[in-house]
Amino acid sequence: MAPPKPTSYDRKALRAYLQQHGTTTDTVSKGMTALDIPQALRKDCEAQVLFKTGRFEGPRLRGEILPGGGDWEIVRDHDGDQQTAHLNTRYNLVTHDGATIYLQTTGTRTGKKSVLSKLGNDTSITPDQFKMRLNLTMETGDPRYSWINQGVFVASSGRVGDQVIYDAYELL
């Protein structure tokens, strides 16, 4: 039996530009992490990043990102100078024609700690210096965009200064 053909995808179904602000990093409480795993096994911290504004555009969607959404992260140091942030974002989009779309992403940002610690402050850091990959779940009650309720979406992402920029793709 021949192996299945690779899944096709809608190239750049959505390009999002998120302006971030209000980044705070808090140490996880002593003894246990947020995931209730003994801290002796993990040295994590939690971070919350709030989204101020943004926009998105693509062949099937375009509009504005509403303020008030955010990114809740668990950041892990590992393997010497490596760091991984487990990302969980939630925010709302409004399309150019007034439809509201809820968007949640989950994924990871991985790279050298010396590089990732500069994100948000050092504009010389480029997306090719780390990996940021996301799974997107979108929901809407607007019948014009009901196709997104059944879609499977992934994204390749990066940060430049205080902006998160990603290219999202619908797997077909």
MOSUL-V61126 format. One record per helix or strand of 2 or more residues. SS is the DSSP state (helix for helix, strand for strand). FROM is the first residue (numbers start at 1). LEN is the number of residues. If there is no record, write none. Layout:
BEGIN
ss=SS from=FROM len=LEN
ss=SS from=FROM len=LEN
END
This chain:
BEGIN
ss=strand from=9 len=19
ss=strand from=44 len=14
ss=strand from=62 len=4
ss=strand from=70 len=9
ss=strand from=82 len=14
ss=strand from=100 len=13
ss=helix from=113 len=4
ss=helix from=127 len=3
ss=strand from=130 len=10
ss=helix from=143 len=3
ss=helix from=147 len=4
ss=strand from=152 len=9
ss=strand from=163 len=9
END
